[in-house]
Amino acid sequence: MNISQCVAQRILELCAQRNITVNKLSTLSGVTQSTVNDIVNGKAKNIGIVTIKKLCDGLEITITEFFDTQEFKSLEQEIY
């Protein structure tokens, strides 16, 4: 799993925990619906930290809480 896939999975997980849709998250965070859809559908490969911060704000969590999962901790280096 790469970083983009982990971010997408985490967003879906957090939406499910809060019983909100991805579209609702878009509204709450101020990130366009197309951007959020691209992230969760794997079309966005280089997700900016500003976008992730806005999503975290919409989810009412910190960036640290967003990335504090075993999946992120076990990611291998992505050197191209």
Phi and psi in degrees as a GROMACS rama.xvg file:
@    title "Ramachandran Plot"
@    xaxis  label "Phi"
@    yaxis  label "Psi"
@TYPE xy
-100.901  178.35  ASN-2
-62.7117  -40.6191  ILE-3
-62.5211  -40.6943  SER-4
-66.6977  -38.4179  GLN-5
-65.1677  -41.2019  CYS-6
-63.1104  -46.1033  VAL-7
-60.053  -46.1135  ALA-8
-61.7042  -41.7787  GLN-9
-65.8637  -40.9422  ARG-10
-61.6517  -46.9687  ILE-11
-62.2988  -40.3786  LEU-12
-62.3161  -46.182  GLU-13
-67.7479  -37.1682  LEU-14
-63.7431  -42.9982  CYS-15
-62.6015  -42.5812  ALA-16
-60.7632  -34.8461  GLN-17
-94.8722  -0.36608  ARG-18
56.9346  45.0627  ASN-19
-124.246  156.562  ILE-20
-86.6843  165.588  THR-21
-62.3634  -36.738  VAL-22
-64.1645  -39.0949  ASN-23
-64.6879  -40.3765  LYS-24
-60.3298  -39.654  LEU-25
-57.0601  -46.6694  SER-26
-63.5713  -45.0624  THR-27
-66.2566  -32.4139  LEU-28
-97.4321  -18.522  SER-29
79.6913  12.1999  GLY-30
-93.5436  134.95  VAL-31
-58.477  148.867  THR-32
-59.0795  -39.6632  GLN-33
-65.1498  -36.9734  SER-34
-66.3078  -46.6794  THR-35
-63.3702  -42.1958  VAL-36
-62.41  -41.6744  ASN-37
-61.7605  -39.0495  ASP-38
-64.6334  -52.2084  ILE-39
-72.4535  -21.5128  VAL-40
-93.6934  5.148  ASN-41
77.6133  12.7322  GLY-42
-84.6812  -25.1507  LYS-43
-91.1615  118.652  ALA-44
-99.8947  -22.3386  LYS-45
-127.529  81.5185  ASN-46
-82.8989  123.1  ILE-47
-74.755  151.82  GLY-48
-66.3338  -30.3618  ILE-49
-64.494  -40.8888  VAL-50
-64.1243  -45.2664  THR-51
-61.997  -39.6344  ILE-52
-62.8021  -41.5332  LYS-53
-63.6737  -41.1585  LYS-54
-63.38  -41.547  LEU-55
-61.6223  -41.5529  CYS-56
-60.8908  -42.6516  ASP-57
-64.0181  -32.2372  GLY-58
-86.9642  -5.55483  LEU-59
59.6838  45.2531  GLU-60
-132.569  166.334  ILE-61
-88.8428  164.02  THR-62
-61.5091  -38.0307  ILE-63
-59.613  -43.6885  THR-64
-64.1751  -36.7765  GLU-65
-61.7604  -45.5409  PHE-66
-88.8803  -3.54168  PHE-67
-84.8443  67.7174  ASP-68
-134.473  160.608  THR-69
-63.6912  -34.4051  GLN-70
-60.8061  -44.4264  GLU-71
-70.6125  -36.6727  PHE-72
-66.6466  -27.4926  LYS-73
-100.526  8.37768  SER-74
-64.1024  139.943  LEU-75
-88.3333  159.85  GLU-76
-60.4104  140.839  GLN-77
-109.454  87.5888  GLU-78
-106.698  127.16  ILE-79
